């Protein structure tokens, strides 16, 4: 495992993150026992991994408790991330959400479960569309000043809201969001329209969740498959894609993944992860597994190198429409409209790096 600088921070983090949504058996067959979770954790650490991602709502809080026990002997070595937003108190309208009260309550409870006095990366889990942006940014800044959070970050939130939040933070001297977490894989590529370009404009590293699209990219849901044994490495996920989402484009994408996997002699999961790892040094995929063999297969993607031709085939099979205004602007730039942006061909005009 190699290490990279995490965006605009000085943190040195491993190139793959260990996701622990399956740590704990409170959700039945979805998760893993504490013993199996430890095996996955140990295998990750053995490869040099140091970035652990959990959330207050994962397996009803068991995930944080298990992670807290696993890192207790050497807490400061790990970059520990957890999240807040989702409601953990029945019949309490303020038991979740993005507001200050939710932050304070959720953070203190997570610190207890994780057996630590600070969180390295604290994610807003999902935008609630009820809390003012200023309240969120200032409330998180207060927790940074109190020493409970080192780096606030944001997950599953529209690009325009993240942009507004970080602009407000910059103008008012508050702590900004330092990273973005989104679903990103060969099936779910709509984040490439605005979220990923926005993150790069603000120098936010991206930590993709569900890199195997809930198992679709392993081939387990491919038409004609007799059962779910096409490949290992999948993690059922309420946040990820589901079997019924295997449409014509998804089928073509899976076919391309399986073809590349056969050519290279690796698993479809490793091909899918290698494609995502190759998206840039600012991309840190989150690996989640409920069994050790699944995790060992997934982390093997670090040893896979896909050729430019194979990457191009995967990109082509999974391509999505850019949508408005991107398609409209592209037509102008490629002289498909009577109006012009420049007085010379657009190829002759240098563009800002974050807009390329």
Rosetta blueprint (number, residue, H / E / L):
1 X L
2 X L
3 X E
4 X E
5 X E
6 X L
7 X L
8 X L
9 X L
10 X L
11 X L
12 X E
13 X E
14 X E
15 X L
16 X L
17 X E
18 X E
19 X E
20 X L
21 X L
22 X L
23 X E
24 X E
25 X L
26 X L
27 X L
28 X H
29 X H
30 X H
31 X L
32 X E
33 X L
34 X H
35 X H
36 X H
37 X H
38 X H
39 X H
40 X H
41 X H
42 X H
43 X H
44 X H
45 X H
46 X H
47 X L
48 X L
49 X L
50 X L
51 X E
52 X E
53 X E
54 X L
55 X L
56 X L
57 X L
58 X H
59 X H
60 X H
61 X H
62 X H
63 X H
64 X H
65 X H
66 X H
67 X H
68 X H
69 X H
70 X H
71 X H
72 X H
73 X H
74 X H
75 X H
76 X H
77 X H
78 X L
79 X E
80 X E
81 X E
82 X E
83 X E
84 X E
85 X L
86 X L
87 X L
88 X L
89 X L
90 X L
91 X L
92 X L
93 X L
94 X L
95 X L
96 X L
97 X L
98 X L
99 X L
100 X H
101 X H
102 X H
103 X H
104 X H
105 X H
106 X H
107 X H
108 X H
109 X H
110 X H
111 X H
112 X H
113 X H
114 X H
115 X L
116 X L
117 X L
118 X L
119 X E
120 X E
121 X E
122 X E
123 X E
124 X E
125 X L
126 X L
127 X L
128 X L
129 X L
130 X L
131 X L
132 X L
133 X H
134 X H
135 X H
136 X H
137 X H
138 X H
139 X H
140 X H
141 X H
142 X H
143 X H
144 X H
145 X H
146 X L
147 X L
148 X L
149 X E
150 X E
151 X E
152 X E
153 X E
154 X E
155 X E
156 X L
157 X L
158 X L
159 X H
160 X H
161 X H
162 X H
163 X H
164 X H
165 X H
166 X H
167 X H
168 X H
169 X H
170 X H
171 X H
172 X H
173 X L
174 X L
175 X L
176 X L
177 X L
178 X L
179 X E
180 X E
181 X E
182 X L
183 X E
184 X L
185 X L
186 X L
187 X L
188 X L
189 X L
190 X H
191 X H
192 X H
193 X L
194 X L
195 X H
196 X H
197 X H
198 X H
199 X H
200 X H
201 X H
202 X L
203 X L
204 X L
205 X E
206 X E
207 X L
208 X L
209 X E
210 X L
211 X L
212 X L
213 X H
214 X H
215 X H
216 X H
217 X H
218 X H
219 X L
220 X L
221 X L
222 X L
223 X L
224 X L
225 X L
226 X L
227 X L
228 X L
229 X L
230 X L
231 X L
232 X L
233 X L
234 X L
235 X L
236 X L
237 X L
238 X L
239 X L
240 X L
241 X L
242 X L
243 X H
244 X H
245 X H
246 X L
247 X L
248 X H
249 X H
250 X H
251 X H
252 X H
253 X H
254 X H
255 X H
256 X H
257 X H
258 X H
259 X H
260 X H
261 X H
262 X H
263 X H
264 X H
265 X L
266 X L
267 X L
268 X H
269 X H
270 X H
271 X H
272 X H
273 X H
274 X H
275 X H
276 X H
277 X H
278 X L
279 X L
280 X L
281 X L
282 X L
283 X E
284 X L
285 X L
286 X E
287 X E
288 X E
289 X L
290 X L
291 X L
292 X H
293 X H
294 X H
295 X H
296 X H
297 X H
298 X H
299 X H
300 X H
301 X H
302 X H
303 X H
304 X L
305 X L
306 X L
307 X L
308 X H
309 X H
310 X H
311 X H
312 X H
313 X H
314 X H
315 X H
316 X H
317 X H
318 X L
319 X L
320 X L
321 X L
322 X L
323 X L
324 X L
325 X L
326 X H
327 X H
328 X H
329 X H
330 X H
331 X H
332 X H
333 X H
334 X L
335 X L
336 X L
337 X L
338 X L
339 X L
340 X L
341 X L
342 X L
343 X L
344 X L
345 X L
346 X H
347 X H
348 X H
349 X L
350 X L
351 X L
352 X L
353 X H
354 X H
355 X H
356 X L
